[in-house]
Amino acid sequence: MGRWLIYALGGGMGHLTRASALARAAARRGHGVVLLINTPFAPGLPLEDVLGPRVQVLRLSPALGKAGVGEVVARCLEDVRPDLFVVDTFPRGLGGELVPLLARMRARKVLVHRDVNPVYVKKYGLARAVDAFDLLLVPGEDAPFGRHPRAVRTAPWLLLRAGELLSRGAARARLDVRAGDARPLVAVMGCGTPEEVEEAGGIASRLEATLGAHAVVRWLVPPGLDVDLEGAPGSSRAERAVVWPALAVLPGVDVLVGAGGYNTVQEARATGTPFVALARSRLYDRQAVRLRPEELAGSVDELVARAAELASSRPVRGPCLYLSGTEDAVTLIERTVLSA
């Protein structure tokens, strides 16, 4: 079996979760994986418990600059001597630090290629950068180089398999909903930057005030995050649920409120969870493009109103049946890259 090094640097939870999904699938097939991450959420997440013993997680400081990241990656390449180097989203690296390393790298190279801002594509010449990779995996959404001769599209990547999700009753219990309480459950996803997690608490509080006794509202936050509630009026009224991965509890959620990041959107759709979201501003990601019109709210006021309306209408849940594209991704890597 092979040795994989996965580069998944980025400030939020998106790169981490998507790369973790691939790492977990690769480990199930017997590959050894080293996962490089630098999200500020990383210290509190029980990654080793979820990913298993075949995945080693290296948590880099978010403050580490381009030169420091380049040194760490170069040292990892020397120490791990991987058969495969996987890069999530940024073919040049987050700060361009991978360019000199890719040119002399002996390992086979795979890019996880999703939608990114065309300005970034043009400014940094990504059309040339992607040619350094032996395979481009496109996980479930259109991407700038989706028609590249070495690009292959898969279904969206999800961290957990459908059979690993909690039952509706167990999910509601995990979110501290009393047994026998049949009210709809509205979950506000605390994701994105730490500031956006905090803002989600205020949104949860507004929903709780709007819906009153007609629904249960929970503010979902990742483990280990020190959220400062000062300056977030009313957010302390919303009950927090510390949970990760949030995908596990979605069968118990009747309305999901969040943002248009890759993982939240794909998890909501895969589990058939009614969903409304804001399109957060990002340097590289285009959340407004990812969200469907019926999912997109133009303001916080509209978000709260539409989520309350959904909860009051008690929407019918879709089935939680899906296949993550990570299994196909590992097969493609084994057949087209590692066996070449």
C-alpha positions in Angstrom: 0.0 0.0 0.0 1.1 3.6 -0.6 2.2 6.5 1.5 0.2 9.6 0.9 0.9 13.2 1.9 -2.2 15.5 1.7 -1.8 19.3 1.8 -5.0 20.9 3.0 -4.1 24.3 4.2 -6.8 27.0 4.6 -8.4 29.0 7.3 -11.8 27.5 7.7 -13.1 23.9 7.9 -13.6 23.3 4.2 -10.1 22.1 3.2 -9.7 20.1 6.4 -13.0 18.3 6.1 -12.7 17.5 2.4 -9.1 16.3 2.8 -10.1 14.3 5.9 -12.8 12.5 3.9 -10.2 11.5 1.3 -7.7 10.5 3.9 -10.3 8.3 5.7 -11.2 6.5 2.5 -7.6 6.0 1.6 -6.8 4.6 5.1 -9.8 2.1 4.8 -8.0 0.8 1.7 -4.8 0.3 3.6 -2.8 3.4 2.6 -0.9 5.3 5.2 -1.7 9.0 5.1 -0.1 12.2 6.6 -2.5 15.1 6.6 -1.2 18.7 6.7 -3.6 21.3 8.1 -3.4 24.8 9.5 -7.0 25.8 10.3 -7.4 27.6 13.7 -10.1 25.0 14.5 -7.7 22.1 14.3 -6.4 22.0 17.9 -9.8 21.2 19.4 -11.0 18.7 16.8 -10.9 14.9 17.6 -9.4 14.2 14.2 -7.4 11.1 15.2 -10.5 9.5 16.6 -12.5 10.0 13.4 -9.7 9.3 10.9 -8.1 6.3 12.6 -4.6 5.1 13.2 -3.5 5.0 9.6 -3.8 8.8 9.3 -1.2 11.0 11.0 -2.4 14.6 11.4 0.2 17.4 11.4 -1.3 20.7 12.7 0.6 23.7 11.5 0.3 27.1 13.1 -2.1 29.4 11.1 0.5 32.1 11.6 3.2 30.3 9.7 4.1 32.2 6.5 5.0 31.2 3.0 8.6 30.4 3.8 7.7 28.5 6.9 5.1 26.4 5.2 7.5 25.7 2.4 10.1 24.4 4.8 7.6 22.2 6.6 6.3 20.7 3.4 9.9 20.1 2.1 10.8 18.4 5.4 7.7 16.2 5.2 8.5 15.2 1.7 12.0 14.2 2.9 10.8 12.4 6.0 7.6 10.7 4.7 8.9 10.0 1.1 5.4 9.7 -0.1 4.3 7.8 -3.2 1.5 10.4 -3.7 1.2 14.1 -2.9 -2.3 15.4 -2.9 -3.1 19.2 -2.9 -6.5 20.5 -2.0 -7.7 23.5 -4.2 -4.5 25.5 -4.5 -2.1 24.0 -7.2 0.6 26.5 -6.3 0.1 26.2 -2.6 -1.7 28.7 -0.4 1.0 31.3 -0.9 2.8 29.9 -4.0 5.3 28.0 -1.8 4.7 24.7 -3.6 5.9 25.9 -7.0 9.6 25.0 -6.5 8.8 21.8 -4.7 6.5 20.4 -7.3 9.1 20.9 -10.0 11.6 18.5 -8.4 9.1 16.2 -6.6 9.4 12.5 -7.4 6.0 11.5 -5.9 3.0 11.4 -8.2 0.8 14.4 -7.8 -3.0 14.8 -7.5 -5.0 18.1 -7.3 -8.4 18.2 -5.6 -9.9 20.8 -8.0 -13.1 22.7 -7.1 -14.6 26.0 -8.1 -12.3 29.0 -7.4 -12.5 32.7 -8.3 -11.6 33.4 -11.9 -9.6 36.4 -10.9 -7.3 34.1 -8.8 -7.1 31.7 -11.8 -6.0 34.4 -14.2 -3.7 36.3 -11.8 -1.6 33.4 -10.8 -1.6 31.5 -14.1 -3.3 28.4 -12.8 -3.7 27.0 -16.3 0.0 26.3 -16.2 0.1 25.3 -12.6 -2.4 22.5 -12.9 -0.3 20.9 -15.6 2.2 19.8 -12.8 -0.4 17.3 -11.6 -0.9 13.7 -12.9 -4.6 13.8 -12.0 -7.2 16.4 -11.3 -10.1 15.2 -9.1 -13.3 17.3 -9.4 -15.4 16.5 -6.3 -19.0 17.1 -7.3 -19.1 20.7 -8.6 -18.0 22.6 -11.7 -14.4 23.8 -11.7 -12.3 26.0 -14.1 -10.3 23.1 -15.5 -13.0 20.5 -15.3 -12.4 19.7 -19.0 -8.6 19.3 -18.6 -7.5 15.9 -20.2 -6.4 14.6 -16.8 -9.6 15.8 -14.9 -12.2 13.4 -13.6 -15.3 14.3 -11.8 -16.7 12.3 -8.9 -19.7 12.7 -6.6 -19.2 15.2 -3.7 -16.9 14.1 -0.9 -18.4 13.5 2.5 -16.5 12.7 5.7 -19.0 10.0 6.9 -20.7 7.2 5.0 -24.5 7.2 5.2 -24.5 4.2 7.5 -22.4 6.1 10.0 -24.9 8.8 10.6 -27.0 8.9 13.8 -30.6 7.9 13.7 -33.1 10.7 14.0 -33.8 10.0 17.6 -30.1 9.6 18.5 -29.2 12.8 16.6 -31.8 14.8 18.5 -30.7 13.3 21.8 -27.1 14.3 20.9 -28.4 17.9 20.4 -30.1 17.8 23.8 -33.6 17.6 22.5 -35.8 15.8 25.1 -37.3 12.4 24.1 -40.9 13.0 23.0 -40.4 16.6 22.0 -41.8 16.6 18.4 -41.1 20.2 17.6 -39.0 20.9 14.5 -35.3 21.3 15.2 -33.5 24.3 13.6 -29.7 24.0 13.6 -27.5 27.1 12.9 -24.2 25.9 11.7 -21.3 27.8 13.3 -18.7 27.5 10.5 -16.3 29.6 8.5 -14.1 32.0 10.4 -14.2 32.2 14.3 -16.0 35.5 13.9 -18.6 33.9 11.7 -19.1 31.1 14.2 -19.8 33.8 16.8 -22.2 35.6 14.4 -24.1 32.3 14.0 -24.9 32.5 17.7 -26.6 35.8 17.2 -28.6 34.3 14.3 -29.6 31.3 16.4 -30.8 33.7 19.1 -32.9 35.7 16.7 -34.5 32.5 15.4 -35.2 31.4 19.0 -36.9 34.7 19.7 -38.9 34.5 16.4 -40.1 30.9 16.7 -40.6 30.9 20.5 -42.0 27.6 21.8 -42.9 26.3 18.3 -39.4 25.0 17.5 -36.1 24.0 19.1 -33.0 26.0 18.0 -29.4 24.8 18.4 -26.2 26.7 17.6 -23.7 24.1 16.4 -20.1 24.9 17.2 -16.9 22.8 16.7 -15.1 21.4 19.8 -12.3 23.5 21.4 -13.4 26.8 20.0 -13.3 29.6 22.6 -16.2 31.8 21.4 -16.3 35.2 23.0 -20.0 36.1 23.4 -19.3 39.7 24.4 -20.4 42.0 21.7 -22.7 39.4 20.2 -26.1 40.7 21.6 -28.5 37.9 22.5 -26.3 35.1 21.4 -26.0 33.7 24.9 -29.7 32.9 24.8 -29.2 30.3 22.1 -28.2 26.8 23.4 -24.9 25.7 22.0 -24.2 22.2 20.8 -20.6 21.3 20.6 -20.4 18.7 17.8 -18.0 17.6 15.0 -18.6 16.3 12.4 -21.9 18.0 12.2 -22.9 15.6 9.4 -23.5 12.9 11.9 -26.5 14.7 13.5 -28.2 16.0 10.3 -30.8 13.2 10.3 -32.2 14.9 13.4 -32.3 18.4 11.9 -35.4 19.7 10.2 -34.0 23.0 9.0 -30.3 23.8 8.6 -29.1 27.4 8.6 -25.5 28.2 7.5 -23.3 29.5 4.8 -22.4 28.4 1.3 -19.2 26.6 2.0 -18.5 23.3 0.2 -19.1 20.9 3.0 -22.2 22.5 4.5 -23.9 22.6 1.1 -23.0 19.1 0.1 -23.9 17.6 3.4 -27.3 19.3 3.5 -28.1 18.1 0.0 -26.9 14.6 0.5 -29.0 14.1 3.6 -32.0 15.9 2.2 -32.0 18.5 4.9 -34.0 21.7 4.2 -31.4 24.4 4.0 -31.1 28.2 3.8 -27.7 30.0 3.8 -25.8 33.2 3.3 -23.1 33.5 0.7 -20.1 34.5 2.6 -17.4 36.7 1.0 -14.2 34.7 0.3 -10.9 35.5 -1.5 -11.0 32.3 -3.5 -14.3 30.5 -3.0 -17.6 31.7 -4.7 -20.4 30.7 -2.3 -23.1 32.5 -4.3 -22.3 30.4 -7.3 -22.5 27.2 -5.3 -25.9 27.9 -3.7 -29.1 27.3 -5.5 -31.7 30.2 -5.6 -34.0 28.4 -3.2 -31.0 28.0 -0.7 -29.7 31.5 -0.9 -30.7 34.4 1.4 -29.6 37.9 0.6 -29.3 39.2 4.1 -29.4 38.1 7.8 -33.0 39.4 8.0 -34.0 37.3 5.0 -32.1 34.3 6.4 -34.0 34.4 9.7 -37.4 35.0 8.0 -36.9 32.1 5.6 -35.6 29.7 8.2 -38.5 30.5 10.5 -40.9 30.0 7.6 -39.4 26.6 6.8 -39.6 25.5 10.4 -43.2 26.6 10.7 -44.1 24.7 7.5 -42.5 21.5 8.9 -40.9 20.5 5.6 -40.7 16.8 4.6 -37.2 15.5 5.0 -35.5 13.7 2.2 -33.9 10.3 2.7 -30.3 10.2 4.1 -29.0 7.9 1.4 -25.9 8.8 -0.5 -22.6 7.6 -1.7 -19.5 9.8 -1.1 -17.2 10.3 -4.0 -14.1 9.6 -2.0 -14.3 5.8 -2.7 -14.2 6.5 -6.4 -11.5 9.1 -5.9 -9.2 6.5 -4.2 -9.9 4.0 -7.0 -9.0 6.5 -9.6 -5.8 7.4 -7.8 -4.9 3.7 -7.5 -5.7 2.9 -11.1 -4.5 6.0 -13.0 -1.7 7.4 -10.8 -0.2 4.8 -8.5 -0.3 2.0 -11.0 1.2 4.0 -13.9 
